[in-house]
Amino acid sequence: MSCSRQPVDRRRALTAVGGLAGGAFLSLAGPSPIAASAPARGPVPGAAAQYTNPVIWQDFADIDVIRVGGTYYASASTMHYSPGAPVLRSYDLVNWEIAGHSVPVLDFGAKYDLNGARGYVRGIWASSLAYRPSNRTFYWLGQIDFARTYVYTATAAEGPWSRLTTISTPYYDAGLLVDTDDALYVAYGNTTISVAQLSPDGRNQVRTQQVFTTPSSVGTLEGSRFYKINGQYYIFLTRPANGQYILKSSGGPFGPYTMRQVLLDLPGPISGGGVPHQGGLVQTQGGAWYYMAFVDAYPGGRMPVLAPVTWTSDGWPVVQLVNGAWGASYPGPAVPTPPRQVTPMIGVDTFDGTSLKPRWEWNHNPDNAKWSAGNGLTLRTATVTNDLYWARNTLTHRIQGPTSTATVQLDFSAMRDGDRAGLALLRDSSAWIGVRRDGGTTRVAMVNGLTMDSSWNTTGTGTELASTAVSGGRVWLRASADIRPGSARPGTFSYSTDGTNFTRLGPAFSMGNDWRFFMGYRFALFNHATQALGGAVRVLRFELSTP
């Protein structure tokens, strides 16, 4: 995954151009490996007749995807959001749910607590998810702040996850391989690709070696995924943000490797979006192969897309195209009937349990003494600031594309003077609708002009563009977002005093589509003080709906 520190212009991600440079794909070792030459099964009862891309129209980037028995799992980047590294689960590669998070808290320094510093565009970058059959354990591995690597483990995808170890080598954009002899290897690096071997318990590095240097004609390669198929080792690499390459070795995990191009400037399946890249390969129970990548599709973020893969006779994989492009739709994977329906990523949440559902992530780590769930979500003010980007306990939810609406029922009766609470469209350029209490009076207001610069310092704390008095103790707030990629898209705000009749408030907000913040826009619930702590609000209901 590229960032502002890397010498790569990822603006190419925002434009899909024509043409495909001849490609190769690789086989991938899953937890229950099946020979790459195994014949694909025919359709079975319950298999989807057809699926459309993106398979998830929410922001899940830098995907690593595996299969454990009849269940598929994927991990994604979350940067400064906490908990981090969501684990997605599916039974058919098409319908997904969020099972949990591999990194329960970003305990990597005070900046992730918004304590004297901020962790925007840091934290959980491209990382790796693997399963080790010998101890029936999931492993998550990722580097933090270019300083060190962390490994977390769990015996179930939903957790609990705990830290196994810290390794002093920062494995940038790592791919973890559990070899057929149970040895653990990590492929990593940017342009210069290395392989490390871990100790049998996974706690230490015992060897590392450079295995490949990217030719200058290719440029940058990163985003390693590490596989073993039929005795061959493969490192699957992305050229940000318009290409995918594969390294192959018959001499062992440390090479030597030969390189082949998989795709370059391949038109993607999302109109206005970028080239599919930086994902992972996975094999179904019946022997079929798929590539799950993401497409840069700002302002919403990076959206997972799925395509079938076939093999050349000498063991290189090839993406199956539709009219020279990554297909907008394909026949559904032939898999057994799922044991159950997955939990939808949209719908209603009344916060009836004492813990949050895994679709929620905080902006930085929360102050856990200042919130509670059960009979609604209570947010007590945790920060005195006039800057939402510094406010702790802002709770975020991914936007569903191509367009969706979030509606919140808010009890504001316990707010205090100077408090600000509401529903935001949150990114490096933000806007919100919410309740302001000042001098004993309460207004519902629409505010925009919350901005950060390219170093993620606040450059604007917001300007109120419209407001109206509100009485009683409850209000319904609504934000609608168009996240189709391309030109800047509108977000609009409205409110209601009865939950039925909504009134538009303020002008449309233009959501920016610059890739450099990496994460896409999110809906965000917030409550912060500008004068003194002590106030609170209660979110009685949150609904994410599509047209």
Protein Blocks (a to p, Z undefined) as FASTA:
>chain_A
ZZfkbccdfklmmpccedjddddddddddfbdcdfklccddddehiafbdcddfbdcdde
hiacddehjaccddddekjaccehiadddfkomaccdfbdfblbacebjklnogoiaceh
iajddddddddfklopacddddehhlaccddddfbfnbpaddfbdcfbdcehiaddddfk
opacddedehiacdddddfkopacfbdcdfbdcdfklopaehiacddeehiacddddddf
fbccddddfebjnopaddddfbghiacfbehiacdehiaddddfkopacddddddddfkb
padddddddddfkopacdddeehiacfbdcdddddddfbdcddfbdcdehlafbdcfkbc
cehjadfklgceeeiaadddfbdcfbfklpghiacdddddfbdcddddddfklpcehiac
ddddddfbdcddddddeehiacddddehiacdfkopafbebjafbdcddehjbdcddddd
dfbghidddddddddfkomaccdedjaddddfbfklopacddddddddfkbghiacddfb
dcdddZZ
